[in-house]
Amino acid sequence: KSDIIVSPSILSANFSKLGEQVKAVEVAGCDWIHVDVMDGRFVPNITIGPSLSGRGKYYFEPSVFLLSKLLVMKISLLQMIVEPEQRVPDFIKAGADIVSVHCEQSSTIHLHRTVNQIKSLGAKAGVVLNPATPLSAIEYVLDVVDLVLIMSVNPGFGGQSFIESQVKKISELRRLCAEKGVNPWIEVDGGVTPSNAYKVIEAGANALVAGSAGIKTSKRPVALPV
Ligand code: DX5
């Protein structure tokens, strides 16, 4: 098995077949499943939460709890929301193994505290940078995080094109980590495809999120009655 983590994103799944599709990528050998939590405030879209059913009937709910019951692979949760610290305990209780939060202050004000909160509840902690955010924003948490995620699209939607300027950010991050003697996973998310994956890995990434290039929705499942 290669040292590069592949993390398919459920954003590209057919939610009426979510269980089946995440199982298929697990059987195919993927390491993590990527779950985007969006609140319609920090990013324009809204997705899923920790648990809907009060833990009883998880087979029917698209939630982190369902995924954790179905899967052996790790759940990598990316919180693209305002005040992620409010939700961290519930997501970890629901089964998230790695919890990543945006470093921008419009998401969490006390990044260092939120990272420590995640770790103290037993999960691995990641920090995420939007394409316009410089690496200096995370320099002083690099010694305490398990993962740094470089967004290579503006977050909110699957299927967007890779922003080339982020390749340089990945190599600079790799250099900064070496300088500081730390070795978090360097993950890249957005527009990663088989044709640009090599470039991203060469720049220093060792974890790749694959949305459109990972789980594919073959067709629209059913037309909803109007
Ligand atoms: C973007 C999401 C991604 C998305 C990636 O906001 O964070 O996880 O699913 O999808 P692709 O690979 O299609 O860009």
Residues whose N, C-alpha, C, O or C-beta is under 5 A from the ligand:
A	BS01	DX5	S9 L11 D36 N154 P155 G156 F157 G158 G159 Q160 D189 G190 G191 V192 V209 A210 G211 S212 A213
